[in-house]
Amino acid sequence: MIDPTIINLGYLIASVLFIIGLKMLSRQKTARTGNRLSAVGMLLAVVMALLSQEMGYTYIIAGFVLGGLIGTVAASRVQLTAMPEMVALFNGFGGVASLLVGWAEYENARWIWVQQSPTVVTLVATFVAVLIGGVTFTGSLIAYAKLSQKLPGRPLGIRGQQIVNAVFLAAAIACGVAFMLNPVHLYAIFLVLVGLSLVFGVLFTIPIGGADMPVVISLLNSYSGLAACAAGFVIDNTVLIVAGALVGASGLVLTTIMCKAMNRSLRNVLFGAFGGDGGKGPSEEAGQANPIDAETASYVLEAADTVIFVPGYGMAVAQAQHAVRELAEALEENGTDVAFGIHPVAGRMPGHMNVLLAEANVPYEQLLEMDDVNAQMPNIDVAIVIGANDVVNPAARDDETSAIYGMPIINVDQAKTVFVLKRSMASGFAGIENPLFYKDNTRMLFGDAKASIEALIAELKQD
C-alpha cells in the first residue's frame, strides 16, 4: 500500500480538477477542456483508490478493459441526435453502481456488525445509496425509452398514480428505517428495499411527459451524484463524496434553471407533467397555413439584412446542423447579419442545440440566449425556425388556457417574416397546437429540414 499522505494528495488534486472542470463546463469555449480535466481527475481518483487497497487486480483490469471498450465504441458511434438517450443511460449506470456499492458493503459488513455496531452515518448512507441509486437506475431507463421512442413520449400511468407513488415511497422509507434499526437480522427487508427502489424509479418517471425530459434528465443526473456521494460515505472514500456532491449540486442547479426556463415549478413537472407524442394535426379552428417553396424563400432571404435561426429537436432528427451552418455562411457572404437563438429547453436535454451547433463549428459568438434574441426580434427580417415547436409557441404567452401558458419562449412571431421548417403540421413533443403556423407573417417550408436547407443553399448560390 502507498503512503496515505500520497493517496490523500492525489484525492485533493482530483477534487480540484473536478471543480475547475465543472466551472469550465459553464462556457462553450472552455467546455471541451473542462471535460478533459474532469476526466483526468476521475482517472487519478480511480488510480489512487485502487492503490490505497490491498487487492488482486485481475478482475479490476478485466472490468477496465471491457468497460473502456464498450464506452469507446458507444461514444464513437453515437449520433449527436441520440446524445440525450446516452446521457440518460449514463445517469442510470451511475445510479446502479452506487446501489451495488451499498449492497456489497452491507454484505461484507453484516456479520461484523454483530460484534461492532455500525455508525448511524454508515446506515443512513447505505439506505440512501440503495434507494436513490435504484430510483436513478430504473428512472433513467424509462427516460431513455421515452427519448428513443421505445415508449410513447406522452405521460403514462394508472389512475391514482400519485397515491400509488406515495405508497411505494412510504414503504421504501419504512423498510429503510427497519433496516437501520436491525441491519444484521433484517436482510429480507433490505432486499425488499432494493426492489421497492427499482419499482419506484419506474413509477416516478413514467407519468412524466416527453416535453419535460430536459428537466428529468437534469434531475436524474443530480440523483446519480447524490447516490454516489452516499456511496462515498459507505466506503469512507473522500473523493467519491466530493465528486458525488459536485454532481448532485450542479444537477440541482441545472434542474432549477430548466424549471425557470419553462416557468414551472419542479413539483409541477413531477406531478403535473404534460407531454404528447406529437401526433396531433391542426384543428378546424386553427386557420389556414401559408406554405412556401425553397425558391421563393431564397428571394426573401437574399433581401434580408438580419436573419436569426431558431433550432429545435427537428434539426437534430434531420442531422441538419452542418447544412444550417452552410446556409448561415452563404447568407453572411451576401451581407446578411446572422445569429442563432437558443432556448434553454430546446431539444431533449439541456444544451442539446449548443452541442449540435458546436459540432458543426458554428461560431460561439453567434449563439444568443433567449432574452438577447427576444430584445432584437421586432427588428429581425427573417426568423428561421428549424424543427422547433413548443419553445416558439405564442400560446405560451397569449393563451391562458394552454398547458404551457407562462413558459418563456423565443418570440419569433414578432419578426417581420417567419419561415417554419417542418415535415408536417403535426404538433410538437408536448402535443400542443401551435398558432404560430397560421399567422400572416409565417410561411411553412415543408419537408426534411436538411433537404429544405440544402435546397435554400442551392437557390442562393444559383442567384
ROVO-272150 format. One record per residue (C-alpha): z, x, y. Coordinates in steps of 0.2 Angstrom, whole numbers, plus 5000, padded with zeros to 4 digits. Layout:
<zalums>
ZXY;...
</zalums>
This chain:
<zalums>
500050005000;499650065018;501050085031;501449915038;501349985055;499450015052;499249845045;500049765060;499049865072;497449805063;498049625064;498349655083;496549725085;495849575075;496849455086;496249525102;494449525095;494649335091;495249295109;493949405118;492549325106;493149155109;493149175128;491349245127;490849095117;491048985133;489549065141;487749055134;487349235140;488849305130;488949185116;488049295103;489049445107;490649345106;490149285089;489849455083;491549515090;492449375081;491549415065;492149595066;493849535070;493849425054;493149565044;494549685050;495849545047;495249525029;495249705025;497049735032;497649585022;496949655006;497649825009;499349755013;499449694995;499549774978;498249684968;496749714957;495149694967;493949644953;493949454957;494049494976;492449594975;491549464965;492049324977;491549434991;489849474984;489549294978;490149214994;489149335005;487549304995;487749114997;488149125015;486749245019;485449135010;486148975018;486149045036;484449125035;483648965028;484548835038;483448745051;484248735068;483948545066;485248555052;486448655061;487748515063;487748475044;488148665041;489548665054;490248505046;490148595028;490948755035;492448645043;492648565026;492648735017;493948795029;495048645025;494948655006;495348845007;496948805016;497348665004;497148784989;498148924998;499648805000;499448734982;499348914974;500848974984;501848824978;501348854960;501949034962;503549004971;504048834962;505248924949;505849054962;506448914972;507648864958;508649014962;508249034980;507948884991;506348895002;506548885021;506148725030;504648815038;503848855021;504048675015;503348595031;501948725032;501448695013;501448505016;500448525032;499148645024;498848525010;498748365020;497648425034;496648535023;496248395011;495848275025;494748405033;493848445017;493348265012;493148205030;491948345033;490948305018;490748125024;490248195041;488948305033;488248155023;488048055039;487248185048;486048225034;485748035032;486348035015;487447905021;487047775034;487447835052;488247665056;490147635053;490547595035;492147525029;493147375022;493947235031;495647285037;495147465037;496447525049;497847445040;497247525024;497147695033;498847675039;499547635022;498747785014;499347895029;501147825027;501047855008;500548035011;501948065023;503147985011;502548104997;502748255008;504548205013;504948184995;504148344990;505148445004;506748364998;506548414980;505048534978;505548604961;505548454951;504348334960;502748424955;501948254951;502248194969;501448354975;499848314965;499948134972;500048214990;498448314986;497548154980;498048054995;497548185007;495748194999;495648004999;496247985017;494948105023;493547985017;494447835024;494747925040;492947975043;491847845035;492147705048;491647815062;489847795068;488447925070;488447915089;490247985088;489848135077;489948265091;491748215094;492148205075;491448375072;492548455086;494048365079;493748415061;493448595067;495148585075;495948515059;495248665049;496148785062;497748685061;497648695042;497348875042;498748905054;499948815042;499248915028;499749075038;501549015038;501448985020;500949155015;501849235031;500149315037;500249335056;498349355059;497949195050;499249105061;498449175076;496649135071;497148955065;498048925081;496548985091;495348875081;496448725082;496748735101;494948765105;494448625094;495648505103;495048565120;493248535114;493648365107;494448315124;492848375133;491748275122;492848125124;492748145143;490848165142;490747995133;492147915145;493047865129;494747905123;495047995106;495947835100;494347735104;493247855095;494347855079;494747665079;493447585089;491947685085;490147615087;488547685079;487047625070;485547695061;484347675075;483347545066;483347405079;481747365088;481647285106;482247115109;481246975115;482146985132;481947165134;480247165143;478647255142;478547445139;477147545148;476347665136;475347815142;474247945134;474348135135;472848155146;473448035159;475248105158;474448285161;473748225178;475448165184;476248325178;474948435186;475348345203;477148365201;478248485211;479848465201;480048425183;481648405173;481648405154;483048305145;483048345127;483948245113;484048245094;482248195093;481748365099;482748445085;481948325072;480248375078;480748555080;479848545097;480948675106;479648805106;478248685112;479448625126;479648805132;477748825132;477548665142;478848725154;477948895156;476248805159;477048695172;477848845181;476148935181;475548785190;476848805203;478048675197;479948695198;480648665180;482348635174;483248565159;484648435160;485848455146;487048305141;488648365133;488448255118;486548265116;486148295098;487348295083;488648425088;489248505104;488048625112;486648575100;485248565113;485848735121;485748815104;483948755101;483348795118;484148975117;483248995101;481648955110;482049085123;482248965137;483049055152;484849015153;484748985172;483648835169;484948745158;485848625170;487348525167;487348335169;488248325186;487048455193;485548365186;486048195192;486348255210;484448315210;483748165201;483148055215;482048195221;481348235204;479448195202;479448185183;480848175171;480348205153;481448135140;481148215123;481948115109;483548075119;484147895120;485947845122;486347995134;484947925146;485347735143;485647655160;486547515151;488047635150;488047625169;487447455173;487947335159;489747295157;489447215140;488647365132;489647465119;489347625129;489747555146;490647685156;489947835147;489147965159;487347985157;485948085164;485147965177;483347995173;482847815178;483147875196;481748005195;480047955203;479247945186;479947955168;479048005153;479947955137;479348045121;479747935106;479047895089;479347705092;480347585102;481747595090;483547615097;484447775096;485847835084;487047715092;485947565088;485947505106;484447445115;483847555130;483247465146;482547625152;481047595141;480547445151;480747505169;479247505181;479347695183;479447735164;477947775153;478147785134;477147935126;477247885108;477148005093;477948155086;478748245100;478048415096;476248345094;476448255110;477048405119;475648515112;474348385117;475048395135;474948585135;473148575129;472648445143;473548555156;472648715150;470948615150;471248555168;
</zalums>
